[in-house]
Amino acid sequence: MTQPPSHEPASPRDLVGIGIGPCNLSLAALAHPLPELDAVFYEQRPGFDWHPGLLIEGATVQVPFLADLVTLADPTSPWSFLNYLKDRERLFPFYFAEHFHIQRAEYDAYCRWVAEALPGLRFRHQVDAVRWNPERDVFEVDFTQLDAEGEAEALGRTHTRNIVLGIGSAPYVPDVLQPLVDAPGVPVVHAADYLDHRDSILAAGHVTVVGSGQSGAEVFLDLLRHRPAGREKLHWIGRTEAFAPMEYSKLGLEHFTPDYTRYFHALPEPVRDQLVAAQWQLHKGIDAGTLAAIHDELYRRTLHGGWPDAVLTPGVRVRTAGRIATTRIELHLEHLQQGSRSRLTTDAVVLATGYRDRSLGRILAGLDPYIRRDSSERPRIDQEYRLVLDPSVTGAVYVQNAELHTHGVGAPDLGLAAWRSATILNSLTDKEPYPLPSRTAFTSFGLEEPPARVPQARQLTPLVDGR
């Protein structure tokens, strides 16, 4: 193991980002034009990728293209999606395509374009620990630099006045299904790895998809389109009461505005917890277009008589699961409304069972004595996305997409990424490099009336002085 890499500065940095997903990539893009800000971002992966196992052909991002990394905070940024299209000489084709929602593969390609050009991103750097040094009033960040094979190559340490965590979420597998994933043989994979195992899943005699959200719908549709008519042999089950469409009305979407985020943050903790559970259809439902495509494909297969060999049953949970010999799987099911139980034998399972926030415990273990927590032992997070720490800590730890319990359903939504990044940078620099609107929704979520005034137009700087 070699000594710390030479590119680490002697003086403390202003900001160290941990993780380079869309959220911290947004922050890095908006931080780039601020020359006074010394920022670096670490990521253990060799490069940027965004849900590679779910970049199914035709699958679209569920937010408009304006919800890119920067536009909703700075439409003039060189890191916008439209500038990406211009750089790739694809602006006119996009204009004529009239796509408000772009394909996931295109969003991934756009983010890669940004990541490959932005300075300050350090891939193959695994952050091991974060500590507060009270003598120097800085955070110490220990990391391991990895080689091309992912093995440790060098140890390093940097010092910073502030940290932002953007480590994202990890695929979630329910305990009753975990033994199936861990055992070799019959293909049982999380939807996050679907494309890597797609050929073997398509080759299986009978396939079951577990999970009634967007990923489950996309995987089921892809399997359906590639199975022979009349011999589909597909099951799709999920716990929700219906294969329900995502709330996508214009007023409903105002739950993903800064106005609602501020309203939600001010609510009492028990009320916030009740709301998060009740609002699942705002962010865990299925795109109506995907539901329509599934129905269209099923209907097409009835044109010559008969019904497709596909079973779609909501309101079902998997009680237990096991293997039959070494080649098949048996799922023990319970219908939540009927109270009835049955068994399903299948040859492959795709688990579209969602994601859970990655634990901050390992990275933040050294800060644990300083972190203030709520009644459920979750970190308290203030309105500007900072962990509430002991007053003796003069630096700040910001979080990205780890604040569902304090900021509501907009936390994982790409549409608020640029606004949250701008909020963090405004707080960090104390100079407001990104002026943000005081009102963003027509809905007033509480009884207090929102401001009704129309803001004054900003004075534009002429491009040519006096002419």
N, C-alpha and C positions, 0 to 999 in steps of 0.2 A: 504494500500500500504506500503510495507516494504522499508527499506533503500537500498542504492546501494549494489549489490552483492559483497562479500568479495574478489572475484578472480581478481578484477581490480587492477592493480599495481599502486603504488604511483608515479613512474616516467613515463614520456610520452612513449608511444609505438613508434616503428618506422613506423608501417603501420596498418591502420584499413581498412578492406574491407567491403563494404556494398553490400550485396547480395551474394548468393552462387549458381550461375548457372554454366554451363560449363566453362565460361571465368574466373571467380574468383576461381573456383575449380582448374583450370589449374595453376593460379598464386600461390595458396596455396601449390599445389604439388611441384612446382619448388622452392618455398621459403622454403620448409621444410628442405632441407639439408644445409641451410645457418644459422649456429648457432648464428651468430651475429645479426640476424634480428628478432626483437620481433614483430610478426604480429598476428593479430586476425581478423576473418571474421564473420560478423553478418548476420543472415537470419531469417526472421519472420516465415517462414514455419517450421513445425516440423521435416522435414528431406528433403533430396535431392529428387527431382523428375524432370523429363525432358519431357515436353509435354505428360503427362500421357494419355490425351484423344486421342492422335494420335499414340499410340503404337499398331497400327493395325498389326495383324499377317501377316508376310511376308514383311512389309514395311521396307525399308533399309535406312540407312544414305547415303546422297548424296556425301559424301567424303570417300576416302579409309580409312581403319582402322589405317593407319599410322598417320592420323590426329586425334590422341587421345589427351589427355591432355598435354603430355610432349614430345613425341618422336621427333618431328621436331625441338626441341630445345636441348633435351638431350636423345638420344636413350638408354643410360645406366640407366635411372631413374627407381627406383623400382615401380613407379606409372604408368608404361606403360600398354597398353592393352595386350601386349604379356605376361607381368609378371602376369597380372590378370588371363589370361588363364592358365599359369603355376600353379599359386596358387590354381586354381580350378581343376587342373588335366585335363584340356581340350585342352592342346596345340597340342597333336597329332590329335585328331578329327578335330581341326581347320585347321591343316596342310593339311589333306586329303580332307577337304571340299572345299578348294581352293576358299574361299570367300574373295575377295578384299574389297567388300562393305558389312558391317555387318548389321544385323537387328537393327532397332531402339531400340527394347526391350533389345538387348544385350548391346548396347551402354549405355542405361540407367542403366542396372545392373552393368556394369563396373564402371560408375561414382559413383554409390551407394557404391561399394566396396572401392573406394578411399575415399569418404566422411566419411564412417564409421570408417576408420582407421587413417585418418589424425588428428593430434592434432590442436588446434587453430581454430576449426570451432565451432561457437556458434549458434545453431538453436534455434528457439523460442525466438529470440531477434529482436525486431522491432526498427529500427533506426528512431528517431523522428526529430532530428535537428542536424545541423552541424554549428558551429560558429568558427571564428578565434579570438583567444585571443592575441592581440598585445603585452600585457604586458609580457606574458610568451613565446611568439613565438611558440604557439601550437594550434592545432585544438581541440575544445571541441566537443565530440560526445555524444549526449543524446540518450538513448535507453530505451525501455520497455521490460522487461523479461516477457514472456507469459507462462501460465500454459498449461496443456494438452488440455484444451478446447479452447485455444486461447484467454483467458481473461488475463488482466493485472495482474501480480503477484508482480512485483517489478520494481522500476525505477533505472536507473543507468547512470553513466557518466564515460567516459574514455577520456584520452588525448593522442594525437598522433601528430607526426611530419608530417605524410603524410596520404593520403586517396586514396583509389581506389574504384570507383563506378562500380558495375557490376550488376545493377538491371534489366537488360534485357528489354524485350518488353512485351506488353499486347495485348490480342486479340482485333482486331479492328472491329467495327460494324458501317457501314455507317448510317448517321442520318436518312435516309428514312426507314431503317429497325429496328432501335432501339426500336420503340414502340412495334413491334412484339415480341422482345426478352423480354421486360419488362412485357408484359401481360401474365397471366397464361392460361392454357388450351392447345391449339394446340402446338405441339413441334416445336419450332424455336430455334436452338442452334448454337453457334459458333463451328467450327470444332475442336477447342481446347478442347471442352467438348463432342466430338462425342461418345467416347466409353461409357461414363456415361449414355447416352441416346439412345444407339444403339438399344436396344430391342423395345422401344416405336417407334422409327423411322422406324424400319423394319416392325412393325405392321401397320403402316399407309398405307392407300390405295394408295396414290400418293405422291412421294417424289421429291423435287427439291433441287439440289445442286447449290449454287451460288458461283462462283469463279473458275478461270481457271488456277490456279497454281498447285503446287505439292499436297497440302493438298486436294484441290477439286478433283483432279484425284484419289487420294488414297481412299477418301470417296466414290466417285462414283463407283470405281471398287469393293470395299467391298460390297456396296449395291447391285450392279449388280450380284455378285457371290451368294448372299443370297436371291434373288427374283426368283420366279418360271418362267420358260421359257414361253414366250408369254404373261406373265402378270407382266412384270417388272414395268411398270408405273413409269418411272424415267425421269426427265428432268435435264440436266446439262447445265448451261448457265454461260457466263463470258464476261467481257468487252473487253478482248484482241481480236485482229483480227483473231486469230487462237488458237487452243489448241496446243501451240507451244512447241517444245522440247527445253530443256535447252542446251545452248552452252556447249559442252563437248569435243571439239577437243583439242588436246594436246597443241597447241599454244594458243588457246582461253583460256585455263585454266591458262595461264601465267598472266592473269589479277588478279589472286589470289596469286601473289607472292609479297614478300617485294619490289622487284624492281618496280613493277607497283604502289604499295602503295606510295613509295617515289616520283615517277613521278607525280602521281595524287595530292599529297599534295602540290607540288610546283606550280601547275597550278593556274591561277587567279580564284577567287570565282565564277564568272558567268560561266566560262568554266566548272568548276567542277559540278555545278548544272545542266548544260545541259547534261553532260556525265551521271550522275546518272539516269536521266530520260530516256536517250536513251539506256542504257545498261541493261534494265529490263530482257532481255532474258539470261543474264549471271547468274542471281540468282533468277529469278522469273518464269522461264520456268518449264517444266515438264520433269522428267527423261524419256529418250526414252524407257527404259524397261517398265515403267508403261504405257506409251501410247501403246506399243505393246501388253501388257497384256490385256488392255481394248479392243483393236481391236480383239484380239484372242477370248476373251470371247463373244463379240458380234457376231463374225463370227461363233463360235461354235453353237450359238443359231439359225442359219439359215440352219443348215444341213438337217433338215426335212421339209424345206419349210417355207415361211413366214419370217418376220423380227421381231426382238425383239421390244417390246413396250418401246423404249428408244429414247429420243430426245436429241441430242447434238448440241447446237447452240452457237458458239462464236460471239463476236462483239455485245453483248446485254447488256444493262444496265437496272437496276431496277429504274424506275422513282419514283413511289410511291408504297406503299403496305398497305393492310388493312385486317381486318378479316371479314369473312362472317358469321354472327351469332356468334357462339362460337366454331365451329368445323372445319372451313376451312379458308384458306388464299387466298387472291387475290393479285397477283403481276402484276403491270402495267409496261410493258416492252417497250423498244425502241431499234430498230436495228440501230446501229450507222452508218452503210454504206447505208442502204436503206432509212433511215429516217422513216421507218414504225413503227407503234405501235400496241400492242396487249395486251390481258389480259391472265393470266395463273392462273387457280385455282388449288390449291394443298392442301395436308393434313399435310405436314411436310416440313420444310426447314432447310437445313444445310448451314450455312454461312462460306464458306472457303474464307473469305475476308481479310485474312492476319493479320499482327500485326503492331503495332506502338510502337516506343520507349516510355517507361514510362517517364513521366515528371520528370525532376530533380528539378522542382521549389519548391516542398514541402520540400524536404530534404535540398536543397541548398539555401533556402530563406535567411538564415543568412549570406551567402557569396555573395549574389547578388551584393552589392556595389563594390565588388572586381573583379567580373567576367568581362572580356573583350569580346565583342560580335561582330559578323560580321554585314553586312548591312541588313541581315534578322533576326537580333536579336538572332541568334544561338550562343552558346558558341564557341569561338575560341579555337582550340586544336592544340598544337604544334606537331612536328614530333614524339616525344617520348610519345605521348598520354597524355600530361598534359594540363589541362585547362590553358589558358593564364590568369593570375591573375595580380592584381596590384602589382608592385614591392615591396610594403611594406609587402606582404605576403611571408615569407621565406619558408613555407612548400609548398608541391605540392599536387594537386588533379588530379589523373589519372582517365581515363575513359576506360571502356571496352564495345565494341559493342554499342557505342553512338556517333560514329565519321564517320558515312556514308558521311556526307557533307564535311568532311575534308580529309578522307583517302580512300574513294571510296568503290566499291562493295565488297571488301574483309572484310569489317568491321564485318558483321554478320557471316562470313564463319568460320566453325570450323577448317579449314585447317590452318588458320593464328593465332589461339588462342595461341598455345605454343610459337610461335615467338613473338607475342605481349607481352605475359607474360614475356618472357626473356628480351625483350626490356625495359619493365618497371622495372624489377629487376636490370638490368645493370645501368639504370639511377638512380635508388633509392640508390643503394649501392656504385655507382661510382667506382666499382672494376671489372666490366665485369665478373661476375661468369659464364656467359653463352656466350662464343664467338660465334658470328653470322657471316654467310658468307657475303662477300662483293657483291656477284652477285648470283642471283637465277633464272634468266630467259635468254633464248636465244634471246628473242625479246628485242631490244632497242627501248623504247617507244618514245624517243625524238631524236633530231638530234645529241645530244652529245653522242659520242661513249662510251659504257660501258667498264670497264677494261677487257682486254683479257688475262691477265696473269693467269697461273695456280698456285694457292697458294702452298707454300712449305708444305710437309707432316710434321705433328706434331711429335715431338719426343715422343715415347711411353715409359712409365715407365716399366721396366722389372718386372715381377711378382716375380721372385726369383733372388736376387742380385748375378750376376756373374755366375749363373748356369742355 
